[in-house]
Amino acid sequence: MYKKHIVGIEGENIASKYLEDLGYKIIERNFMCKTGEIDIVAFDLKKEELVFVEVKTRSNYSYGTPAESVTNIKQKHIYKTARYYIHLHNLYELYTRIDVIEILLKNNSYKLNHLKQVT
């Protein structure tokens, strides 16, 4: 595996644990279809919302903050993929939102920033 892939998996693991600690139920990870991929599909038990989470992990800011890499094009892919997921599972009655979790890995620790309802 490439270092970038390993960093991404580590970030998704951190994000999943963070969400579970907040009381979210992880429904699925790495949902894929022809329109794109969603890193984490979770249910916010407190707000009763279905949450599609894009996780962006970096080890430095050489290419900007992790969230800056969620471009308009990437947001459209996430939105289309979320719509397909909702259709596939007949979840039209649920409130939904798209979040971004950015993680900066540094020396065996990390900094996490949770951006809610980004689109």
One Martini backbone bead per residue (centre of mass of N, CA, C, O) as a GRO file, in nm:
protein
  119
    1MET     BB    1   0.100   0.034   0.016
    2TYR     BB    2   0.049   0.353   0.024
    3LYS     BB    3   0.095   0.616   0.224
    4LYS     BB    4  -0.166   0.765   0.149
    5HIS     BB    5  -0.354   0.523   0.213
    6ILE     BB    6  -0.274   0.486   0.509
    7VAL     BB    7  -0.353   0.770   0.600
    8GLY     BB    8  -0.652   0.742   0.521
    9ILE     BB    9  -0.723   0.505   0.706
   10GLU     BB   10  -0.643   0.639   0.970
   11GLY     BB   11  -0.845   0.874   0.946
   12GLU     BB   12  -1.104   0.699   0.936
   13ASN     BB   13  -1.062   0.570   1.213
   14ILE     BB   14  -1.064   0.829   1.376
   15ALA     BB   15  -1.341   0.935   1.279
   16SER     BB   16  -1.513   0.696   1.372
   17LYS     BB   17  -1.446   0.716   1.673
   18TYR     BB   18  -1.538   1.005   1.713
   19LEU     BB   19  -1.835   0.958   1.634
   20GLU     BB   20  -1.898   0.739   1.842
   21ASP     BB   21  -1.829   0.922   2.091
   22LEU     BB   22  -2.081   1.119   2.000
   23GLY     BB   23  -2.323   0.900   1.907
   24TYR     BB   24  -2.270   0.761   1.652
   25LYS     BB   25  -2.367   0.554   1.379
   26ILE     BB   26  -2.209   0.324   1.194
   27ILE     BB   27  -2.305   0.201   0.877
   28GLU     BB   28  -2.068   0.293   0.666
   29ARG     BB   29  -1.780   0.217   0.461
   30ASN     BB   30  -1.691   0.287   0.155
   31PHE     BB   31  -1.900   0.393  -0.043
   32MET     BB   32  -1.976   0.270  -0.378
   33CYS     BB   33  -2.007   0.421  -0.705
   34LYS     BB   34  -2.018   0.575  -1.012
   35THR     BB   35  -2.015   0.875  -0.864
   36GLY     BB   36  -1.859   0.752  -0.599
   37GLU     BB   37  -1.745   0.828  -0.260
   38ILE     BB   38  -1.802   0.736   0.086
   39ASP     BB   39  -1.646   0.709   0.377
   40ILE     BB   40  -1.903   0.791   0.574
   41VAL     BB   41  -2.190   0.640   0.720
   42ALA     BB   42  -2.413   0.808   0.945
   43PHE     BB   43  -2.588   0.835   1.269
   44ASP     BB   44  -2.738   1.095   1.438
   45LEU     BB   45  -2.896   1.041   1.732
   46LYS     BB   46  -2.959   1.329   1.836
   47LYS     BB   47  -3.065   1.452   1.540
   48GLU     BB   48  -3.166   1.246   1.335
   49GLU     BB   49  -2.920   1.201   1.112
   50LEU     BB   50  -2.789   1.163   0.804
   51VAL     BB   51  -2.432   1.110   0.748
   52PHE     BB   52  -2.197   1.239   0.520
   53VAL     BB   53  -1.845   1.155   0.518
   54GLU     BB   54  -1.556   1.343   0.465
   55VAL     BB   55  -1.217   1.239   0.469
   56LYS     BB   56  -0.926   1.442   0.555
   57THR     BB   57  -0.578   1.359   0.530
   58ARG     BB   58  -0.275   1.488   0.683
   59SER     BB   59   0.085   1.566   0.747
   60ASN     BB   60   0.048   1.848   0.598
   61TYR     BB   61   0.035   2.193   0.440
   62SER     BB   62   0.151   2.194   0.142
   63TYR     BB   63  -0.170   2.166   0.012
   64GLY     BB   64  -0.316   2.253   0.248
   65THR     BB   65  -0.595   2.196   0.373
   66PRO     BB   66  -0.799   1.937   0.378
   67ALA     BB   67  -1.070   2.090   0.305
   68GLU     BB   68  -0.962   2.228   0.037
   69SER     BB   69  -0.993   1.945  -0.130
   70VAL     BB   70  -1.308   2.016  -0.130
   71THR     BB   71  -1.436   2.067  -0.400
   72ASN     BB   72  -1.693   2.128  -0.605
   73ILE     BB   73  -1.666   1.860  -0.751
   74LYS     BB   74  -1.656   1.681  -0.498
   75GLN     BB   75  -1.929   1.772  -0.384
   76LYS     BB   76  -2.099   1.664  -0.621
   77HIS     BB   77  -2.020   1.366  -0.582
   78ILE     BB   78  -2.126   1.337  -0.297
   79TYR     BB   79  -2.416   1.418  -0.353
   80LYS     BB   80  -2.480   1.197  -0.564
   81THR     BB   81  -2.408   0.958  -0.380
   82ALA     BB   82  -2.611   1.022  -0.158
   83ARG     BB   83  -2.862   1.005  -0.334
   84TYR     BB   84  -2.820   0.709  -0.408
   85TYR     BB   85  -2.825   0.593  -0.122
   86ILE     BB   86  -3.111   0.686  -0.055
   87HIS     BB   87  -3.245   0.530  -0.284
   88LEU     BB   88  -3.137   0.239  -0.227
   89HIS     BB   89  -3.262   0.268   0.096
   90ASN     BB   90  -3.515   0.438   0.132
   91LEU     BB   91  -3.438   0.754   0.289
   92TYR     BB   92  -3.633   1.011   0.246
   93GLU     BB   93  -3.730   1.078   0.558
   94LEU     BB   94  -3.451   1.179   0.614
   95TYR     BB   95  -3.225   1.363   0.746
   96THR     BB   96  -2.951   1.540   0.587
   97ARG     BB   97  -2.582   1.543   0.562
   98ILE     BB   98  -2.264   1.710   0.501
   99ASP     BB   99  -1.939   1.622   0.605
  100VAL     BB  100  -1.615   1.730   0.734
  101ILE     BB  101  -1.309   1.562   0.814
  102GLU     BB  102  -1.017   1.690   0.950
  103ILE     BB  103  -0.671   1.561   0.945
  104LEU     BB  104  -0.373   1.604   1.142
  105LEU     BB  105  -0.069   1.448   1.129
  106LYS     BB  106   0.153   1.428   1.434
  107ASN     BB  107   0.359   1.264   1.610
  108ASN     BB  108   0.139   1.047   1.722
  109SER     BB  109  -0.080   1.262   1.641
  110TYR     BB  110  -0.380   1.480   1.636
  111LYS     BB  111  -0.594   1.692   1.436
  112LEU     BB  112  -0.943   1.785   1.462
  113ASN     BB  113  -1.203   1.880   1.216
  114HIS     BB  114  -1.556   1.956   1.225
  115LEU     BB  115  -1.762   1.994   0.939
  116LYS     BB  116  -2.085   2.105   0.910
  117GLN     BB  117  -2.275   2.135   0.653
  118VAL     BB  118  -2.114   2.204   0.357
  119THR     BB  119  -2.382   2.196   0.136
   0.00000   0.00000   0.00000
